[in-house]
């Protein structure tokens, strides 16, 4: 009986050791995130502020970007998000070493301003990294 218990314990240890060996560390030596600056994105009005804050939160939550101060980032979003009341007009240009794109849209409600930020975040992820964003889903 003691031999059987010892054999069972030894077998369990071997199985657990083999399972632990399947783990791999990804991104060792760096964060693996792209640096992005929103320092040149001017937001005015309540809807503009909501747009800018939502965009920043979405980009951070995506896990692909770190938002920096604007001095050394490789990706830049510059332009304006102007809001009056609930209406919003955005003109944003996103640039990175391999390309650029322009984003121009208008909205009429506060919810649309938030939705516009979600869509722009996903578009930045798609165009800059070639990945699928999840903010607008």
Secondary structure per residue as TSV (DSSP state, phi and psi in degrees):
chain	resnum	aa	ss	phi	psi
A	1	X	-	360.0	-39.2
A	2	X	H	-65.4	-39.0
A	3	X	H	-64.3	-40.6
A	4	X	H	-64.8	-42.6
A	5	X	H	-65.5	-41.0
A	6	X	H	-64.3	-42.5
A	7	X	H	-63.6	-41.9
A	8	X	H	-64.0	-42.5
A	9	X	H	-64.5	-43.7
A	10	X	H	-63.2	-42.0
A	11	X	H	-63.8	-43.3
A	12	X	H	-62.4	-41.1
A	13	X	H	-63.6	-41.0
A	14	X	H	-63.7	-43.9
A	15	X	H	-64.1	-43.7
A	16	X	H	-65.6	-36.2
A	17	X	H	-66.4	-42.1
A	18	X	H	-64.5	-42.2
A	19	X	H	-62.9	-38.3
A	20	X	H	-67.0	-28.4
A	21	X	T	-71.1	-15.6
A	22	X	T	-75.6	-11.8
A	23	X	-	-76.3	142.1
A	24	X	-	-134.3	149.0
A	25	X	-	-97.9	124.3
A	26	X	-	-107.8	135.6
A	27	X	S	85.3	18.4
A	28	X	T	-64.0	138.6
A	29	X	T	91.9	0.3
A	30	X	S	-178.1	168.4
A	31	X	-	-80.6	-22.6
A	32	X	-	73.6	10.0
A	33	X	-	-105.1	148.4
A	34	X	E	-84.4	143.7
A	35	X	E	-89.2	135.0
A	36	X	E	-134.3	138.5
A	37	X	E	-113.5	132.1
A	38	X	-	-111.7	13.0
A	39	X	T	-62.6	-28.6
A	40	X	T	-97.0	15.1
A	41	X	E	-97.0	109.2
A	42	X	E	-90.1	125.6
A	43	X	E	-117.6	127.7
A	44	X	E	-130.4	150.0
A	45	X	H	78.4	165.7
A	46	X	H	-63.1	-44.4
A	47	X	H	-67.7	-36.6
A	48	X	H	-65.0	-42.2
A	49	X	H	-63.9	-42.5
A	50	X	H	-61.0	-43.3
A	51	X	H	-59.0	-50.5
A	52	X	H	-63.4	-43.9
A	53	X	H	-66.5	-39.4
A	54	X	H	-66.9	-42.6
A	55	X	H	-60.3	-47.3
A	56	X	H	-60.0	-46.8
A	57	X	H	-62.9	-41.5
A	58	X	H	-64.1	-43.3
A	59	X	H	-65.5	-39.9
A	60	X	H	-66.5	-43.6
A	61	X	H	-66.9	-23.4
A	62	X	H	-62.3	-26.8
A	63	X	S	85.4	-3.0
A	64	X	S	-97.2	-15.3
A	65	X	E	-130.9	151.8
A	66	X	E	-114.1	135.7
A	67	X	E	-93.3	122.9
A	68	X	E	-107.8	-172.3
A	69	X	-	-83.4	-13.3
A	70	X	S	108.9	2.2
A	71	X	S	-95.2	-41.6
A	72	X	S	-125.2	12.9
A	73	X	-	-74.7	146.5
A	74	X	S	-85.3	-18.6
A	75	X	E	-119.5	134.6
A	76	X	E	-130.4	136.2
A	77	X	E	-114.3	116.0
A	78	X	E	-127.8	149.9
A	79	X	E	144.2	-149.3
A	80	X	E	-139.3	145.3
A	81	X	E	-126.0	100.8
A	82	X	E	-107.2	123.1
A	83	X	E	-122.7	141.9
A	84	X	E	-132.7	114.1
A	85	X	T	67.8	-126.0
A	86	X	T	-96.1	-14.2
A	87	X	E	-72.6	152.0
A	88	X	E	-144.8	138.6
A	89	X	E	-127.3	125.9
A	90	X	E	-118.8	140.7
A	91	X	E	-136.9	102.6
A	92	X	E	-127.2	135.5
A	93	X	E	-115.9	127.0
A	94	X	E	-107.2	125.2
A	95	X	E	-125.2	147.0
A	96	X	E	-151.8	168.0
A	97	X	T	-54.3	-29.1
A	98	X	T	-103.7	4.5
A	99	X	E	172.9	-171.0
A	100	X	E	-162.2	158.2
A	101	X	E	-153.4	156.1
A	102	X	E	-109.7	145.4
A	103	X	E	-128.4	118.2
A	104	X	E	-133.6	120.6
A	105	X	E	-151.0	160.6
A	106	X	E	-129.3	148.1
A	107	X	E	-134.5	165.4
A	108	X	S	-117.2	-12.4
A	109	X	S	-131.8	163.5
A	110	X	H	-61.9	-41.3
A	111	X	H	-63.7	-37.5
A	112	X	H	-66.9	-32.8
A	113	X	H	-63.5	-43.5
A	114	X	H	-64.6	-45.0
A	115	X	H	-62.6	-38.6
A	116	X	H	-62.2	-40.7
A	117	X	H	-64.1	-40.4
A	118	X	H	-60.6	-44.9
A	119	X	H	-66.7	-39.8
A	120	X	H	-65.3	-41.0
A	121	X	H	-57.6	-47.7
A	122	X	H	-62.5	-37.5
A	123	X	H	-67.5	-38.1
A	124	X	H	-63.1	-46.1
A	125	X	I	-59.5	-45.3
A	126	X	I	-66.2	-48.2
A	127	X	I	-75.6	-40.8
A	128	X	I	-78.2	-42.0
A	129	X	I	-108.3	-15.0
A	130	X	S	74.1	20.7
A	131	X	-	-108.2	167.2
A	132	X	-	-93.0	125.7
A	133	X	-	-79.6	166.3
A	134	X	-	-130.9	4.5
A	135	X	T	-68.8	-35.1
A	136	X	T	-89.0	1.1
A	137	X	-	-90.0	360.0
